[in-house]
Amino acid sequence: MSSATGSRVVVTGATGNVGTSVVRLLSEDPGIKSVRGLARRTPGWHPPKTEWSAVDLGSETANLAERFEGADAVIHLAWAFQPTHDPATTWRTNVLGSIRVFEAVAAARVPVLVHASSVGAYSPGPKDHAVDESWPTHGWPDAAYCREKAYLERTLDIFERDHPEVRVVRMRPAFLFKWESASEQRRIFGGRFLPGPLARPELLPFLPDVPGLRVQALHTDDAAEAYRLAVHSDSARGAFNLAADPPVDAALLGGMLDARPVRLPRTAARSAIAAAWGLRLLPASPHLFDAVLRVPLMDCTRAHTELGWRPRRTADDVLREFLDGLRKGGGAETEPLRGRKVG
């Protein structure tokens, strides 16, 4: 075990999809002395060695340096996906809030910062082969999510230059799913008008096959394990791609759901999403759809070799679990992850 033995770790966004998995793994780790979870609303969930603090990163009055005092590592996961119609609001929370976190890490002299970046930070890239962490991270500028993730990559470039004493790790995971996150992700991306049959794949006679819709998925618990390993590794620095095989496309989904893929032009799919988003029937914006069609496939060799990380579940295992969570109203004991079945 490295010098992280007995570490005190602070986790922002600790009640969300990734945060709950990270907190649980850290609380079960004998090498971790204590965990402090930060969230806007503290939960009734009480894992071992964990205390909660109510903090809104979007607030200019949040005293983060005080919360970070004495910590050996800060894992920054907090992120707001909505409102997609008001990008200034998500910018205040995601970008300005993250900058407050980085500044507080330096002020409190925390030696390790592990930041949740994303595949969405990458510039458009190939779908027929995987790219490593050197691929440009300028995002897809039309999508707020990608813009914000890419901006924070540049912010961390400056932070690392100015604070070489801080070991900075940037995780760039694929799309993350687990049973407990199904209801939250339905609310974030599908909204309250999500048709019930979409949670019952046996009722889908065909599956839209949109050109470019080939992405990677990962179980949230597997991503959380990479965060845990990064805390313990004295040598881990820089970016790490995180994804499971195989890549997800219409052929894989069609076989898994026993549905026939039907080619759908990109413009038709985007027009339908744009219309639903414009009418506020769908929270996910057409700009995010554009980005999904353009994100590259990621090569995870560096995480395998330098962190000793490998996912335990395949991408199709992940999606089966997630769909089961949609059907059954999967959730957890935190406000963001509260469960609710699709009507």
Secondary structure by P-SEA (a helix, b strand, c coil): cccccbbbbbbcccccaaaaaaaaaaaacccccbbbbbcccccccccccbbbbbbcccccccccccccccccbbbbccccccccccaaaaaaccaaaaaaaaaaaaaacccbbbbbcccccccccccccccccccccccccccaaaaaaaaaaaaaaaaaaaccccbbbbbbccccccccaaaaaaaaccccccccccccccccccccccccccbbbbbaaaaaaaaaaaaaccccccbbbbbbcccccaaaaaaaacbbbbbbcaaaaaaaaaaaaaaccccccaaaaaaaacbbbbbcccccccccccccccaaaaaaaaaaaaaaccccccccccccccc
